[in-house]
């Protein structure tokens, strides 16, 4: 549905988006990740049509062919910074945003009312936005992005300000958007939530690509972090040292519950390591664990050095 090809965006000395390319398939949930200042919001604003690339292409696939910008009624955008009218009732604000996206007032009010019910705010239709908590205002901003049923939804930090229960609600709602035929691109810092939600992901750092693909893909590209977790008895300090010295092990730790956590090197065979451990102590139980997205993110993004500032004119 969306093709981004060699996109650049500069601000004076800052190369905020530097040769970024990826595609988003219709009907998927796509995560855009990276630390603060990585260029994510700049890229999302270009996708939303608020700003434009200095160079490169952003192409949306339509029935009549590729276009550089989607019509307003086909795109939904939840910005990182809220843009709600604090002194107006919830339903009035949402009705107004719906009309901006081409809906009639009646249709916009009906959709706003339905979304506020789904977001557990049905009893506060006439309350002013400014009376809501930060998390509830985030719900209203989310409704403003989707009440017109766009083809493509951009969510910049949708989980901001939400407690764990409302995070679960948003996970369900975003999956529901996909089930209703929408395509979703979102950015977030909560890796555990991203891991549960995203079909594919793209990680940026200093405006450049770091990782791109499915979660299994990026784990494989990272090339490390698999763990063997052992519940064992008769474990001595000498045995731990001998496991640490094994070529397949890159680290070993004792967890709070007393189990041993052994981190494996890339492509290291598990069987040989287990045979070695069995000679040192009694293994009661064993399981393997894949690295979490949080671990992959920290170890990958943290390893990328800061760029050297370069003076560059805006094209």
Beta strands, then each sheet from edge to edge (+ up, - down):
strand 1: 2-11
strand 2: 14-24
strand 3: 29-34
strand 4: 55-62
strand 5: 65-67
strand 6: 75-78
strand 7: 152-156
strand 8: 183-187
strand 9: 200-205
strand 10: 208-213
strand 11: 227-233
strand 12: 249-254
strand 13: 260-264
strand 14: 282-289
sheet 1: 2+ 1- 4+ 5-
sheet 2: 6+ 7+ 8+ 3+ 9+ 10-
sheet 3: 12+ 13- 11+ 14-
end
